[in-house]
Amino acid sequence: MIDMVKIIVYTGLSISFDEAKNILDSDENREVIYKRPIQRGDMGSAIKQQPDIIAIIDGVFHQNSAVGHKEILNAIRQGIRVYGASSMGALRASELDSLGMTGVGYVYTQYATGEVDSDDYVAVMLDSESLEPLSEPLINMKYVFSNAVDENIITESESCELLTIARKTYYPQRNYANTLNESHLDDNKKTELIDFIRTSSDIKKEDAKELLTLIKNHI
Protein backbone atom coordinates (compact mmCIF):
# COMPACT_ATOMS: atom_id res chain seq x y z
CA MET A 1 0.00 0.00 0.00
CA ILE A 2 1.34 3.44 -0.98
CA ASP A 3 1.18 6.16 1.68
CA MET A 4 -0.77 9.29 0.77
CA VAL A 5 1.53 12.25 0.06
CA LYS A 6 0.29 15.71 1.06
CA ILE A 7 1.58 18.64 -0.97
CA ILE A 8 1.00 22.37 -0.45
CA VAL A 9 1.72 24.67 -3.40
CA TYR A 10 1.82 28.47 -3.16
CA THR A 11 1.13 29.97 -6.58
CA GLY A 12 -1.64 31.53 -8.67
CA LEU A 13 0.43 34.26 -10.32
CA SER A 14 3.30 32.63 -12.23
CA ILE A 15 0.92 29.83 -13.15
CA SER A 16 -2.83 29.72 -12.64
CA PHE A 17 -4.38 27.18 -10.31
CA ASP A 18 -6.12 25.47 -13.25
CA GLU A 19 -2.90 25.15 -15.24
CA ALA A 20 -1.08 23.87 -12.18
CA LYS A 21 -3.76 21.26 -11.51
CA ASN A 22 -3.40 20.00 -15.07
CA ILE A 23 0.15 19.00 -14.14
CA LEU A 24 -0.12 18.06 -10.48
CA ASP A 25 -3.58 17.25 -9.21
CA SER A 26 -4.83 15.16 -6.33
CA ASP A 27 -5.28 11.43 -6.94
CA GLU A 28 -5.36 8.22 -4.92
CA ASN A 29 -1.69 8.68 -3.95
CA ARG A 30 -1.47 12.40 -3.28
CA GLU A 31 -3.43 15.31 -1.89
CA VAL A 32 -2.48 18.64 -3.44
CA ILE A 33 -3.57 21.87 -1.79
CA TYR A 34 -3.14 25.06 -3.80
CA LYS A 35 -2.83 28.35 -1.95
CA ARG A 36 -2.43 31.98 -2.96
CA PRO A 37 1.07 33.57 -2.97
CA ILE A 38 2.81 33.01 0.35
CA GLN A 39 3.43 35.77 2.89
CA ARG A 40 4.94 36.04 6.36
CA GLY A 41 3.28 33.65 8.78
CA ASP A 42 1.81 31.27 6.22
CA MET A 43 4.48 28.60 6.75
CA GLY A 44 3.43 28.13 10.36
CA SER A 45 -0.14 27.40 9.28
CA ALA A 46 1.12 25.07 6.54
CA ILE A 47 3.28 23.08 8.97
CA LYS A 48 0.22 22.44 11.15
CA GLN A 49 -1.35 20.65 8.16
CA GLN A 50 1.57 18.19 8.26
CA PRO A 51 2.46 18.18 4.55
CA ASP A 52 5.23 16.05 3.10
CA ILE A 53 6.12 18.70 0.51
CA ILE A 54 5.76 22.48 0.33
CA ALA A 55 6.33 24.12 -3.06
CA ILE A 56 6.82 27.87 -3.05
CA ILE A 57 6.32 29.46 -6.45
CA ASP A 58 4.74 32.86 -5.80
CA GLY A 59 4.91 35.11 -2.77
CA VAL A 60 4.21 38.68 -1.79
CA PHE A 61 7.04 41.22 -1.73
CA HIS A 62 5.78 44.72 -1.13
CA GLN A 63 2.08 44.39 -0.31
CA ASN A 64 2.77 42.41 2.90
CA SER A 65 5.83 41.03 4.66
CA ALA A 66 7.58 38.32 2.65
CA VAL A 67 7.97 34.76 3.92
CA GLY A 68 10.94 34.61 6.26
CA HIS A 69 14.00 32.39 6.04
CA LYS A 70 13.46 31.07 9.57
CA GLU A 71 9.93 29.97 8.66
CA ILE A 72 11.21 27.89 5.78
CA LEU A 73 14.08 26.43 7.80
CA ASN A 74 11.63 25.45 10.54
CA ALA A 75 9.66 23.42 7.99
CA ILE A 76 12.82 21.76 6.71
CA ARG A 77 13.90 20.87 10.25
CA GLN A 78 10.58 19.12 10.72
CA GLY A 79 11.28 16.87 7.75
CA ILE A 80 9.18 18.67 5.16
CA ARG A 81 10.71 18.85 1.68
CA VAL A 82 10.59 22.47 0.55
CA TYR A 83 10.96 23.40 -3.13
CA GLY A 84 11.17 26.79 -4.80
CA ALA A 85 10.93 28.14 -8.33
CA SER A 86 9.83 31.03 -10.56
CA SER A 87 9.46 33.95 -8.18
CA MET A 88 9.67 34.18 -4.39
CA GLY A 89 10.35 30.44 -4.38
CA ALA A 90 13.39 30.86 -6.63
CA LEU A 91 14.71 33.74 -4.53
CA ARG A 92 14.38 31.92 -1.22
CA ALA A 93 15.76 28.68 -2.67
CA SER A 94 18.89 30.48 -3.87
CA GLU A 95 19.41 31.75 -0.31
CA LEU A 96 18.64 28.45 1.43
CA ASP A 97 19.76 25.73 -1.02
CA SER A 98 22.80 24.92 1.14
CA LEU A 99 20.43 24.44 4.10
CA GLY A 100 18.05 21.99 2.50
CA MET A 101 15.67 23.92 0.22
CA THR A 102 15.60 22.69 -3.37
CA GLY A 103 15.59 25.24 -6.21
CA VAL A 104 14.41 24.50 -9.73
CA GLY A 105 14.58 26.31 -13.06
CA TYR A 106 16.06 29.29 -14.86
CA VAL A 107 15.07 31.97 -12.34
CA TYR A 108 16.51 29.98 -9.43
CA THR A 109 19.76 29.49 -11.35
CA GLN A 110 19.95 33.22 -12.13
CA TYR A 111 19.77 34.00 -8.42
CA ALA A 112 21.98 31.11 -7.29
CA THR A 113 24.80 32.11 -9.66
CA GLY A 114 24.56 35.79 -8.77
CA GLU A 115 23.49 36.76 -12.27
CA VAL A 116 20.63 38.66 -10.60
CA ASP A 117 20.47 39.66 -6.96
CA SER A 118 17.35 41.74 -6.35
CA ASP A 119 13.74 40.76 -5.69
CA ASP A 120 12.86 43.50 -8.20
CA TYR A 121 13.59 41.00 -10.98
CA VAL A 122 10.54 38.90 -10.11
CA ALA A 123 8.26 41.59 -8.67
CA VAL A 124 5.03 42.31 -10.56
CA MET A 125 1.90 44.36 -10.06
CA LEU A 126 -1.12 42.07 -9.79
CA ASP A 127 -4.87 42.12 -9.52
CA SER A 128 -5.46 41.20 -5.88
CA GLU A 129 -8.62 39.25 -6.69
CA SER A 130 -7.79 37.36 -9.90
CA LEU A 131 -3.99 37.31 -9.35
CA GLU A 132 -3.62 38.39 -12.98
CA PRO A 133 -0.23 40.09 -13.54
CA LEU A 134 -0.58 43.73 -14.53
CA SER A 135 3.10 44.38 -15.31
CA GLU A 136 6.00 42.43 -16.81
CA PRO A 137 8.58 40.86 -14.50
CA LEU A 138 12.12 42.01 -15.21
CA ILE A 139 13.42 38.43 -15.19
CA ASN A 140 11.15 37.60 -18.14
CA MET A 141 12.43 40.63 -20.03
CA LYS A 142 16.04 39.66 -19.32
CA TYR A 143 15.37 36.15 -20.60
CA VAL A 144 13.63 37.36 -23.78
CA PHE A 145 16.21 40.03 -24.62
CA SER A 146 19.04 37.53 -24.12
CA ASN A 147 17.35 35.09 -26.50
CA ALA A 148 16.76 37.93 -28.98
CA VAL A 149 20.51 38.56 -28.99
CA ASP A 150 21.14 34.86 -29.67
CA GLU A 151 18.70 35.07 -32.61
CA ASN A 152 20.47 38.18 -33.98
CA ILE A 153 17.33 40.29 -33.61
CA ILE A 154 19.08 42.83 -31.39
CA THR A 155 22.70 43.39 -30.41
CA GLU A 156 24.20 42.91 -26.97
CA SER A 157 24.44 46.67 -26.51
CA GLU A 158 20.78 47.09 -27.49
CA SER A 159 19.81 44.40 -25.00
CA CYS A 160 21.74 46.25 -22.28
CA GLU A 161 19.96 49.49 -23.17
CA LEU A 162 16.55 47.83 -22.96
CA LEU A 163 17.35 46.21 -19.62
CA THR A 164 18.66 49.49 -18.23
CA ILE A 165 15.40 51.21 -19.17
CA ALA A 166 13.35 48.39 -17.66
CA ARG A 167 15.37 48.36 -14.42
CA LYS A 168 14.90 52.11 -13.99
CA THR A 169 11.12 51.72 -14.37
CA TYR A 170 9.16 51.22 -11.16
CA TYR A 171 7.90 47.63 -11.31
CA PRO A 172 4.12 48.38 -11.50
CA GLN A 173 4.72 50.37 -14.71
CA ARG A 174 7.20 47.94 -16.24
CA ASN A 175 6.17 46.49 -19.61
CA TYR A 176 7.58 45.87 -23.08
CA ALA A 177 5.73 48.73 -24.79
CA ASN A 178 7.09 51.45 -22.52
CA THR A 179 10.58 49.96 -22.61
CA LEU A 180 10.72 49.83 -26.40
CA ASN A 181 9.24 53.31 -26.74
CA GLU A 182 12.04 54.77 -24.61
CA SER A 183 14.79 52.92 -26.48
CA HIS A 184 16.81 54.03 -29.51
CA LEU A 185 15.84 50.98 -31.59
CA ASP A 186 14.64 51.84 -35.08
CA ASP A 187 11.05 51.05 -36.03
CA ASN A 188 11.91 47.96 -38.11
CA LYS A 189 13.91 46.43 -35.28
CA LYS A 190 11.15 47.25 -32.78
CA THR A 191 8.61 45.47 -34.99
CA GLU A 192 10.85 42.40 -35.31
CA LEU A 193 11.47 42.34 -31.58
CA ILE A 194 7.75 42.68 -30.79
CA ASP A 195 7.01 39.68 -33.01
CA PHE A 196 9.72 37.74 -31.15
CA ILE A 197 8.32 38.74 -27.76
CA ARG A 198 4.86 37.52 -28.75
CA THR A 199 6.19 34.02 -29.46
CA SER A 200 8.55 33.84 -26.47
CA SER A 201 8.01 31.71 -23.40
CA ASP A 202 6.99 33.12 -20.04
CA ILE A 203 10.02 31.81 -18.15
CA LYS A 204 8.40 32.14 -14.72
CA LYS A 205 5.53 29.97 -15.91
CA GLU A 206 7.91 27.47 -17.52
CA ASP A 207 9.84 27.19 -14.26
CA ALA A 208 6.60 26.62 -12.36
CA LYS A 209 5.68 23.83 -14.76
CA GLU A 210 9.13 22.30 -14.34
CA LEU A 211 8.79 22.30 -10.56
CA LEU A 212 5.33 20.76 -10.54
CA THR A 213 6.41 18.11 -13.04
CA LEU A 214 9.49 17.33 -10.92
CA ILE A 215 7.35 16.80 -7.82
CA LYS A 216 4.88 14.66 -9.77
CA ASN A 217 7.66 12.44 -11.15
CA HIS A 218 9.37 12.08 -7.77
CA ILE A 219 6.26 10.77 -6.04
C-alpha positions as CSV (number, residue, x, y, z in Angstrom):
1,M,0.0,0.0,0.0
2,I,1.3,3.4,-1.0
3,D,1.2,6.2,1.7
4,M,-0.8,9.3,0.8
5,V,1.5,12.3,0.1
6,K,0.3,15.7,1.1
7,I,1.6,18.6,-1.0
8,I,1.0,22.4,-0.4
9,V,1.7,24.7,-3.4
10,Y,1.8,28.5,-3.2
11,T,1.1,30.0,-6.6
12,G,-1.6,31.5,-8.7
13,L,0.4,34.3,-10.3
14,S,3.3,32.6,-12.2
15,I,0.9,29.8,-13.2
16,S,-2.8,29.7,-12.6
17,F,-4.4,27.2,-10.3
18,D,-6.1,25.5,-13.2
19,E,-2.9,25.1,-15.2
20,A,-1.1,23.9,-12.2
21,K,-3.8,21.3,-11.5
22,N,-3.4,20.0,-15.1
23,I,0.1,19.0,-14.1
24,L,-0.1,18.1,-10.5
25,D,-3.6,17.3,-9.2
26,S,-4.8,15.2,-6.3
27,D,-5.3,11.4,-6.9
28,E,-5.4,8.2,-4.9
29,N,-1.7,8.7,-3.9
30,R,-1.5,12.4,-3.3
31,E,-3.4,15.3,-1.9
32,V,-2.5,18.6,-3.4
33,I,-3.6,21.9,-1.8
34,Y,-3.1,25.1,-3.8
35,K,-2.8,28.3,-1.9
36,R,-2.4,32.0,-3.0
37,P,1.1,33.6,-3.0
38,I,2.8,33.0,0.3
39,Q,3.4,35.8,2.9
40,R,4.9,36.0,6.4
41,G,3.3,33.7,8.8
42,D,1.8,31.3,6.2
43,M,4.5,28.6,6.8
44,G,3.4,28.1,10.4
45,S,-0.1,27.4,9.3
46,A,1.1,25.1,6.5
47,I,3.3,23.1,9.0
48,K,0.2,22.4,11.2
49,Q,-1.4,20.7,8.2
50,Q,1.6,18.2,8.3
51,P,2.5,18.2,4.5
52,D,5.2,16.0,3.1
53,I,6.1,18.7,0.5
54,I,5.8,22.5,0.3
55,A,6.3,24.1,-3.1
56,I,6.8,27.9,-3.1
57,I,6.3,29.5,-6.5
58,D,4.7,32.9,-5.8
59,G,4.9,35.1,-2.8
60,V,4.2,38.7,-1.8
61,F,7.0,41.2,-1.7
62,H,5.8,44.7,-1.1
63,Q,2.1,44.4,-0.3
64,N,2.8,42.4,2.9
65,S,5.8,41.0,4.7
66,A,7.6,38.3,2.7
67,V,8.0,34.8,3.9
68,G,10.9,34.6,6.3
69,H,14.0,32.4,6.0
70,K,13.5,31.1,9.6
71,E,9.9,30.0,8.7
72,I,11.2,27.9,5.8
73,L,14.1,26.4,7.8
74,N,11.6,25.5,10.5
75,A,9.7,23.4,8.0
76,I,12.8,21.8,6.7
77,R,13.9,20.9,10.2
78,Q,10.6,19.1,10.7
79,G,11.3,16.9,7.8
80,I,9.2,18.7,5.2
81,R,10.7,18.8,1.7
82,V,10.6,22.5,0.5
83,Y,11.0,23.4,-3.1
84,G,11.2,26.8,-4.8
85,A,10.9,28.1,-8.3
86,S,9.8,31.0,-10.6
87,S,9.5,33.9,-8.2
88,M,9.7,34.2,-4.4
89,G,10.3,30.4,-4.4
90,A,13.4,30.9,-6.6
91,L,14.7,33.7,-4.5
92,R,14.4,31.9,-1.2
93,A,15.8,28.7,-2.7
94,S,18.9,30.5,-3.9
95,E,19.4,31.7,-0.3
96,L,18.6,28.5,1.4
97,D,19.8,25.7,-1.0
98,S,22.8,24.9,1.1
99,L,20.4,24.4,4.1
100,G,18.1,22.0,2.5
101,M,15.7,23.9,0.2
102,T,15.6,22.7,-3.4
103,G,15.6,25.2,-6.2
104,V,14.4,24.5,-9.7
105,G,14.6,26.3,-13.1
106,Y,16.1,29.3,-14.9
107,V,15.1,32.0,-12.3
108,Y,16.5,30.0,-9.4
109,T,19.8,29.5,-11.4
110,Q,20.0,33.2,-12.1
111,Y,19.8,34.0,-8.4
112,A,22.0,31.1,-7.3
113,T,24.8,32.1,-9.7
114,G,24.6,35.8,-8.8
115,E,23.5,36.8,-12.3
116,V,20.6,38.7,-10.6
117,D,20.5,39.7,-7.0
118,S,17.4,41.7,-6.3
119,D,13.7,40.8,-5.7
120,D,12.9,43.5,-8.2
121,Y,13.6,41.0,-11.0
122,V,10.5,38.9,-10.1
123,A,8.3,41.6,-8.7
124,V,5.0,42.3,-10.6
125,M,1.9,44.4,-10.1
126,L,-1.1,42.1,-9.8
127,D,-4.9,42.1,-9.5
128,S,-5.5,41.2,-5.9
129,E,-8.6,39.2,-6.7
130,S,-7.8,37.4,-9.9
131,L,-4.0,37.3,-9.3
132,E,-3.6,38.4,-13.0
133,P,-0.2,40.1,-13.5
134,L,-0.6,43.7,-14.5
135,S,3.1,44.4,-15.3
136,E,6.0,42.4,-16.8
137,P,8.6,40.9,-14.5
138,L,12.1,42.0,-15.2
139,I,13.4,38.4,-15.2
140,N,11.1,37.6,-18.1
141,M,12.4,40.6,-20.0
142,K,16.0,39.7,-19.3
143,Y,15.4,36.2,-20.6
144,V,13.6,37.4,-23.8
145,F,16.2,40.0,-24.6
146,S,19.0,37.5,-24.1
147,N,17.4,35.1,-26.5
148,A,16.8,37.9,-29.0
149,V,20.5,38.6,-29.0
150,D,21.1,34.9,-29.7
151,E,18.7,35.1,-32.6
152,N,20.5,38.2,-34.0
153,I,17.3,40.3,-33.6
154,I,19.1,42.8,-31.4
155,T,22.7,43.4,-30.4
156,E,24.2,42.9,-27.0
157,S,24.4,46.7,-26.5
158,E,20.8,47.1,-27.5
159,S,19.8,44.4,-25.0
160,C,21.7,46.3,-22.3
161,E,20.0,49.5,-23.2
162,L,16.5,47.8,-23.0
163,L,17.3,46.2,-19.6
164,T,18.7,49.5,-18.2
165,I,15.4,51.2,-19.2
166,A,13.4,48.4,-17.7
167,R,15.4,48.4,-14.4
168,K,14.9,52.1,-14.0
169,T,11.1,51.7,-14.4
170,Y,9.2,51.2,-11.2
171,Y,7.9,47.6,-11.3
172,P,4.1,48.4,-11.5
173,Q,4.7,50.4,-14.7
174,R,7.2,47.9,-16.2
175,N,6.2,46.5,-19.6
176,Y,7.6,45.9,-23.1
177,A,5.7,48.7,-24.8
178,N,7.1,51.4,-22.5
179,T,10.6,50.0,-22.6
180,L,10.7,49.8,-26.4
181,N,9.2,53.3,-26.7
182,E,12.0,54.8,-24.6
183,S,14.8,52.9,-26.5
184,H,16.8,54.0,-29.5
185,L,15.8,51.0,-31.6
186,D,14.6,51.8,-35.1
187,D,11.0,51.1,-36.0
188,N,11.9,48.0,-38.1
189,K,13.9,46.4,-35.3
190,K,11.1,47.2,-32.8
191,T,8.6,45.5,-35.0
192,E,10.9,42.4,-35.3
193,L,11.5,42.3,-31.6
194,I,7.7,42.7,-30.8
195,D,7.0,39.7,-33.0
196,F,9.7,37.7,-31.2
197,I,8.3,38.7,-27.8
198,R,4.9,37.5,-28.7
199,T,6.2,34.0,-29.5
200,S,8.6,33.8,-26.5
201,S,8.0,31.7,-23.4
202,D,7.0,33.1,-20.0
203,I,10.0,31.8,-18.2
204,K,8.4,32.1,-14.7
205,K,5.5,30.0,-15.9
206,E,7.9,27.5,-17.5
207,D,9.8,27.2,-14.3
208,A,6.6,26.6,-12.4
209,K,5.7,23.8,-14.8
210,E,9.1,22.3,-14.3
211,L,8.8,22.3,-10.6
212,L,5.3,20.8,-10.5
213,T,6.4,18.1,-13.0
214,L,9.5,17.3,-10.9
215,I,7.4,16.8,-7.8
216,K,4.9,14.7,-9.8
217,N,7.7,12.4,-11.1
218,H,9.4,12.1,-7.8
219,I,6.3,10.8,-6.0
